[in-house]
Amino acid sequence: MSALYDSPVFVVGSARSGTTLMYSILMSSGEFALYQAETLLLEVCQVKYGNISSKKNYERFIKDWLQSKQFYRSNLDPAEFKQGARNHHDNYFEFMRYFMGCIAEQQGKKRWAEQTPGHIFHMGALSNSFPGAKFIHVVRDGRDVAVSRRKLGWTGARSSDPLKNLICGAKSWELAVKKGALAVQCKNGRSKNG
C-alpha cells in the first residue's frame, strides 16, 4: 500500500474561504473517513489545556473532549476511545492521529482528511508530524471573505464600526493567505523564514 494512500489531507485557509465546500468535494470521492467538524485541537485545545503530556492537563482535556461537539460528531464510543487514548497523549498531533485514525477504522477507511481552516497557521508542525500529509489551501477573493466574516461577527475587531470590522476581516484573510504561501515556499526550499 502506498504512503500516499495512508497519508492525511488537511484542508486549510482563511475562515469563510470555502474550506467546508472543498472538504465536501473531497468526501464525495468515498476514499476518506467522514468527520463533519473541525477538530480545533491546535488553535483552541492546545491554548486552553497546554501540554497534554502532563497528567493534570490531560485529565482536564480528555474530560472536556469527550463531552465536546467535536467528539460527539465522531460517533465513537466514549469509554472505548478514552481507554485507547491513554497511550496517545504525548502531544496534540499524536492525539489527532489516534482520534482521526479511530474514525477511519470505524468507517472502514484507510485514509482521513481534516478541515480546520486555522490549521493554516500550523502547516509546518503538521507537516513534521505527518510527513506524508497533503494540504489543500483554499483561497477565496479577500473582499468576499471580509464581507462574510463581518456579517458573522468573526472579524476579531472590538468595534461596532462596519468599516473597521471589514478591514479587520480583510487583514485576517491576508494573514492566512500569506502564511499559507510562506509554508509552501519553505516546503519547496525557496525561503528560510517562517
Secondary structure, 3 states (H helix, E strand, C coil): CCHHHHCCEEEEECCCCCHHHHHHHHHCCCCCECCCCCCCHHHHHHHHHCCCCCHHHHHHHHHHHCCCHHHHCCCCCHHHHHHHHCCCCCCHHHHHHHHHHHHHHHHCCCCEEEECHHHHHHHHHHHHHCCCCEEEEECCCHHHHHHHHHHHCCCCCCCCCHHHHHHHHHHHHHHHHHHHHHHHHHHCCCCCCC
